[in-house]
């Protein structure tokens, strides 16, 4: 069983979680989104986004990928 810890000293992880809650993601999508946000680089995320179809980009998960990219570019 993997133990996830989304707390941190600078508040980055909590900030990402708060922003993602605006999309009203399911718990499963929230966990996946947080894992992606914390483990992938901006280039990797942009590559994923580039390969999404128009319809996939409109889903909550597609919007989460876009939001994570924006957060990483502006926060870090």
N, C-alpha and C positions, 0 to 999 in steps of 0.2 A: 504494500500500500504506500503510495507516494504522499508525503505530507507537504502541503503547499503553505507557504508563509508569505502573505501579501503585505506585511508591515515592514516599514523601513524608516531610517532616521530622517531622510530628506523629504519624505511624504510623496515621492513619485508614484509608488504603487497605489497608494490610497487615492491620489489624484486621478490616475488612469481609471480606477474602479468607479469613482464618482462620475467621471465623464461618461463612461460606458453605460451607467445606469439610466442615462437620459434616453437610450435607445430601447429600453425595456426588454433586454435580452433574456432568454430563458437562462436558468442557472447553468446548464450545460454549455451554452454559447458564451456566457460570461466567463466561465472558467477557461474555456478554450481561448477566448480573446485575451484574457489576462496573461495566460501562458505565452501566447504569441507575442504580445506586447513586451514582455520581459525577456524573451529569448531571441527574437529575430532582429536583424538589422533593418534599417530603413530600406536599403537596396533589396533585401529579401522580400519585405512587405510590398514594395512597389512592384516587384516582379509578380507576386501573387495577384495583386490588384489588376495589373495589366492583362493577366490571363483570365480574369472573370468575364463572363458574358454580361451584356447590358442588364438582363434580368437578375443575375446574381449580384450585381452592384447595387440593385435596388432593395435587396433583402436586408434585414437587420444585421446579419453577419457581414455582408458586403460593406454596409455603412460603418460597421465597427472597424473593419480593416482600414478604411479611409480615415476614420477618426484617430486610430492609433498612429497612422503615418503622420497626420497633422500634429498630434501630441508630441511624438518623438522629434519632429523637426523644430517645434517651438519651445519645448520644455528642456531638451538636453543641450 
